[in-house]
Amino acid sequence: MPTAQKTEGHRAARKPGIKVSPKLITAAVIVVAAVWFILVNKNRVDIYLWVPKITAPMWLVLLLTFAGGLLTGLLLRRNGKQDHVRQH
């Protein structure tokens, strides 16, 4: 009987929250590094898009590149999960 009380007490002592996994830590480090890198690069740069030349702040170019990579990763992750479900 004391074992059941310890188990219940242990369950009650847990606090709900975010599970910290290595993936979450890695993602947080990448986001912090990207934000820092974006904030320190404020000069204007020339961007060549096949024919037109655009001048834009470097932080905007970096932000758009990071957002594009994030979106691509999310889309590939979703497709991978759907393909995995179809196979089983």
Secondary structure, DSSP 8 states (H G I E B T S, - for coil): -HHHHHHHHHHHH--------HHHHHHHHHHHHHHHHHHH--SEEEEE-SS-EEEEEHHHHHHHHHHHHHHHHHHHHHHHHHHHHHH-
